[in-house]
Amino acid sequence: MRKEIDNDKGYYVENCRWSIKSVQNANKRLLGSKYLKGAKPNGSGTDFQARIKIFDKEIYIGNFKTEIEAHEAFVSVHREWYGF
């Protein structure tokens, strides 16, 4: 059974796990970012794109009407690949 890691609890042995670099990058916070993780404006000024990096390859997930929808799509794909 996989234990849950809580980013808000800090860095200590029981709250850490070993993982490859691409998993670590996908799981880190974007401090100071204006947008939700995985969601960026698509350039038209109205829609948002969802993208994810898997094993150092950026994968396009899709276009969405809102930033939240794009972020939720990112989270869904992230869970499929990384399990958390």
DRENGUSE-335395 format. One line per 2 residues: their letters; for each residue x, y, z of N, C-alpha, C. Coordinates in nm, 2 decimals. Example, Ala and Ser with C-alpha at 12.3 -4.5 7.8 and 13.67 -1.06 7.14 Angstrom:
// DRENGUSE-335395
AS) 1.32 -0.57 0.78 1.23 -0.45 0.78 1.32 -0.33 0.78; 1.28 -0.22 0.71 1.37 -0.11 0.71 1.29 0.00 0.79
END
This chain:
// DRENGUSE-335395
MR) 0.08 -0.12 0.00 0.00 0.00 0.00 0.09 0.13 0.00; 0.06 0.22 -0.09 0.14 0.34 -0.10 0.09 0.44 0.01
KE) 0.19 0.50 0.08 0.16 0.60 0.18 0.14 0.73 0.11; 0.05 0.81 0.17 0.03 0.95 0.12 0.14 1.04 0.16
ID) 0.19 1.12 0.07 0.29 1.22 0.10 0.21 1.36 0.10; 0.24 1.44 0.21 0.17 1.56 0.22 0.27 1.68 0.21
ND) 0.27 1.75 0.10 0.36 1.86 0.08 0.36 1.97 0.19; 0.25 1.98 0.26 0.24 2.08 0.37 0.30 2.04 0.50
KG) 0.34 1.91 0.51 0.39 1.86 0.64 0.54 1.87 0.65; 0.61 1.91 0.54 0.75 1.93 0.55 0.84 1.81 0.50
YY) 0.97 1.83 0.52 1.06 1.73 0.47 1.12 1.65 0.58; 1.07 1.53 0.60 1.13 1.43 0.70 1.10 1.29 0.64
VE) 1.18 1.19 0.69 1.18 1.06 0.64 1.05 1.00 0.61; 0.95 1.00 0.71 0.82 0.94 0.69 0.74 1.01 0.59
NC) 0.77 1.13 0.55 0.69 1.21 0.45 0.76 1.22 0.31; 0.86 1.13 0.28 0.93 1.13 0.16 0.93 0.99 0.09
RW) 0.95 0.99 -0.04 0.97 0.86 -0.11 1.07 0.89 -0.22; 1.14 0.78 -0.26 1.23 0.79 -0.37 1.15 0.78 -0.50
SI) 1.19 0.86 -0.60 1.13 0.86 -0.73 1.22 0.91 -0.84; 1.19 0.88 -0.96 1.28 0.93 -1.07 1.25 1.08 -1.10
KS) 1.34 1.14 -1.17 1.34 1.28 -1.19 1.21 1.33 -1.25; 1.16 1.26 -1.35 1.03 1.31 -1.41 0.92 1.31 -1.32
VQ) 0.91 1.21 -1.22 0.81 1.21 -1.13 0.82 1.32 -1.03; 0.95 1.35 -0.98 0.97 1.46 -0.89 0.93 1.59 -0.96
NA) 0.96 1.61 -1.08 0.93 1.73 -1.15 0.78 1.75 -1.17; 0.71 1.64 -1.19 0.56 1.65 -1.21 0.49 1.68 -1.08
NK) 0.56 1.64 -0.97 0.49 1.65 -0.84 0.53 1.79 -0.76; 0.62 1.86 -0.81 0.66 1.98 -0.74 0.56 2.10 -0.76
RL) 0.56 2.19 -0.67 0.47 2.30 -0.68 0.54 2.41 -0.77; 0.46 2.49 -0.83 0.51 2.60 -0.91 0.49 2.73 -0.83
LG) 0.58 2.75 -0.74 0.57 2.86 -0.65 0.57 2.99 -0.73; 0.48 3.08 -0.70 0.48 3.21 -0.76 0.42 3.21 -0.90
SK) 0.37 3.09 -0.95 0.31 3.08 -1.08 0.17 3.15 -1.08; 0.14 3.21 -1.19 0.02 3.28 -1.21 -0.10 3.18 -1.24
YL) -0.06 3.06 -1.30 -0.16 2.97 -1.34 -0.16 2.84 -1.26; -0.27 2.77 -1.26 -0.27 2.63 -1.20 -0.18 2.54 -1.27
KG) -0.12 2.44 -1.20 -0.03 2.35 -1.26 -0.09 2.28 -1.38; -0.02 2.27 -1.49 -0.06 2.20 -1.61 -0.15 2.29 -1.70
AK) -0.19 2.40 -1.66 -0.28 2.49 -1.74 -0.21 2.62 -1.78; -0.22 2.65 -1.91 -0.16 2.78 -1.96 -0.25 2.83 -2.06
PN) -0.26 2.97 -2.08 -0.34 3.02 -2.19 -0.29 2.97 -2.32; -0.38 2.95 -2.41 -0.34 2.89 -2.54 -0.30 2.99 -2.64
GS) -0.30 3.11 -2.61 -0.26 3.22 -2.70 -0.37 3.30 -2.76; -0.49 3.24 -2.76 -0.61 3.31 -2.82 -0.66 3.41 -2.72
GT) -0.62 3.39 -2.59 -0.67 3.48 -2.48 -0.80 3.44 -2.42; -0.86 3.33 -2.47 -0.99 3.28 -2.42 -0.98 3.14 -2.36
DF) -0.91 3.05 -2.42 -0.90 2.91 -2.38 -0.77 2.88 -2.31; -0.77 2.77 -2.24 -0.65 2.72 -2.18 -0.60 2.58 -2.23
QA) -0.47 2.56 -2.24 -0.42 2.44 -2.28 -0.37 2.36 -2.16; -0.39 2.23 -2.17 -0.33 2.14 -2.07 -0.22 2.06 -2.13
RI) -0.10 2.05 -2.06 0.01 1.98 -2.11 0.08 1.91 -1.99; 0.14 1.80 -2.01 0.22 1.73 -1.91 0.35 1.68 -1.96
KI) 0.45 1.68 -1.88 0.58 1.63 -1.92 0.59 1.49 -1.86; 0.61 1.39 -1.95 0.63 1.25 -1.90 0.76 1.20 -1.96
FD) 0.85 1.16 -1.87 0.98 1.12 -1.91 1.05 1.21 -2.01; 1.05 1.34 -1.97 1.11 1.45 -2.04 1.05 1.48 -2.18
KE) 0.93 1.43 -2.21 0.86 1.46 -2.33 0.73 1.53 -2.30; 0.71 1.65 -2.35 0.59 1.73 -2.33 0.48 1.67 -2.41
IY) 0.37 1.64 -2.35 0.25 1.58 -2.41 0.13 1.68 -2.40; 0.07 1.71 -2.52 -0.05 1.79 -2.52 -0.17 1.71 -2.48
IG) -0.24 1.76 -2.38 -0.37 1.69 -2.34 -0.49 1.75 -2.41; -0.50 1.88 -2.42 -0.61 1.94 -2.49 -0.63 2.08 -2.46
NF) -0.73 2.14 -2.53 -0.78 2.28 -2.50 -0.91 2.28 -2.42; -0.92 2.37 -2.32 -1.03 2.38 -2.23 -1.08 2.52 -2.22
KT) -1.20 2.54 -2.19 -1.26 2.67 -2.17 -1.21 2.75 -2.05; -1.18 2.67 -1.94 -1.14 2.74 -1.82 -1.00 2.68 -1.77
EI) -0.94 2.76 -1.69 -0.81 2.72 -1.63 -0.83 2.60 -1.54; -0.94 2.60 -1.47 -0.97 2.49 -1.38 -0.99 2.36 -1.46
EA) -1.06 2.36 -1.57 -1.08 2.24 -1.65 -0.95 2.19 -1.70; -0.86 2.28 -1.75 -0.73 2.24 -1.80 -0.65 2.17 -1.69
HE) -0.65 2.23 -1.57 -0.58 2.18 -1.45 -0.63 2.04 -1.42; -0.77 2.03 -1.41 -0.83 1.90 -1.38 -0.79 1.79 -1.48
AF) -0.78 1.82 -1.61 -0.73 1.73 -1.71 -0.59 1.69 -1.68; -0.50 1.79 -1.65 -0.37 1.76 -1.61 -0.36 1.66 -1.50
VS) -0.43 1.69 -1.39 -0.43 1.61 -1.27 -0.47 1.47 -1.30; -0.58 1.45 -1.39 -0.62 1.32 -1.43 -0.52 1.24 -1.50
VH) -0.45 1.30 -1.59 -0.34 1.23 -1.67 -0.22 1.20 -1.57; -0.19 1.30 -1.48 -0.08 1.28 -1.39 -0.11 1.16 -1.30
RE) -0.23 1.14 -1.25 -0.27 1.03 -1.17 -0.26 0.90 -1.25; -0.30 0.90 -1.37 -0.29 0.78 -1.46 -0.14 0.73 -1.47
WY) -0.05 0.83 -1.49 0.09 0.79 -1.51 0.16 0.76 -1.38; 0.14 0.85 -1.28 0.22 0.84 -1.16 0.15 0.79 -1.03
GF) 0.02 0.77 -1.04 -0.06 0.71 -0.94 -0.09 0.79 -0.82; -0.06 0.92 -0.82 -0.09 1.01 -0.71 -0.11 1.15 -0.76
END
